[in-house]
Amino acid sequence: MTDTIYPTVIVGTGPGGLTAAIYLARANMQPLVIEGAEPGGQLTTTTEVENFPGFPEGIMGPELMANMRKQAERFGAQFRTGWVTNIDMSQRPFVVTIEGAGQIRAETVIVSTGASAKYLGIPGEAEYVGRGVSTCATCDGFFFRNKRIVVVGGGDSAMEEANFLTRFASEVIVVHRRGEMRASKIMQDRARANEKIRWSLDSTPLEVIGDGNSVKGLKIRHNATGEEEIIEVDGIFVSIGHTPNTAFLDGQLKIDDLGYLLVEPGTAKTNVDGVFACGDVQDRRYRQAITAAGSGCMAALECERYIENNGIHV
Ligand code: NAP
């Protein structure tokens, strides 16, 4: 363990973590930001962001995140790459364990670890991840030029991914477990207007079919008739939502029934004094870049106040 005690360690670099970093760095609080396996968070796996205020023509997700990172660095935020495996909150300062890089101490912590893509959990799925099964159209769409693809899901992400994948694919089939979509009307309308998209609604995915090397199809059941069908495709993009990343906290922070961190309503305060949360890891309801950024600002301001009130030396 190093002798340094950091006033604040921010875990996670999505819009929540980076906004907290911008505010704290600009207030001269010298935050240390730990960047995990997906620097920039979910927006780095998306295409154009059209609803982040200030960009009338839209901005690409990765560019928006790179800008936020630069902005935090400009004010002196320090970045370190690493995978946080534990934060011991039973002692003060808190002890943050980083895989393969030892431990560091922090007076306050901001948890902004976001949420990770969910999988269907059907036979064949895990076997073919990276060989036709993907949860990231932006990352993998390119590999499916002139191929047929299934997108599973009925939310905004599924609509966005289906539309994006038509840039490459010859045909995209949306498989959704209900007859009605969860996606907003504008996103649905866009997908429905796309001639390359076909629909298989009210269908349950049963099994990923492959030849040992790569995906060959998706077996589904048509719920209304009980009939089973194999849709022959080369790619399956699973777009069924996300799970908040809280496992490394070992139950030290309170969570809700879906695993999202609980904060005191209207604040970024968790149940442990000096530990704050922002972004999707604590937001089961909105899960937008702008709400994540807003909550990052709240976490930073709470953190500043905590540092001042407790006479913590910065
Ligand atoms: P979501 O809204 O939670 O939708 C998940 C979809 O996957 C639902 O249609 C759900 O079906 C389906 N699903 C979940 N578990 C499943 C399972 N085990 N098997 C089969 N299907 C399953 O998630 P999201 O689309 O990722 O969106 C997350 C949030 O981000 C939302 O608030 C969304 O509005 C927002 N978002 C916005 C934009 C945009 O505006 N540009 C783009 C992307 C995302 P049911 O409908 O039957 O539950």
Residues whose N, C-alpha, C, O or C-beta is under 5 A from the ligand:
A	BS01	NAP	L120 G153 G154 G155 D156 S157 A158 E160 R177 R178 R182 S239 I240 G241 R285 Y286 R287
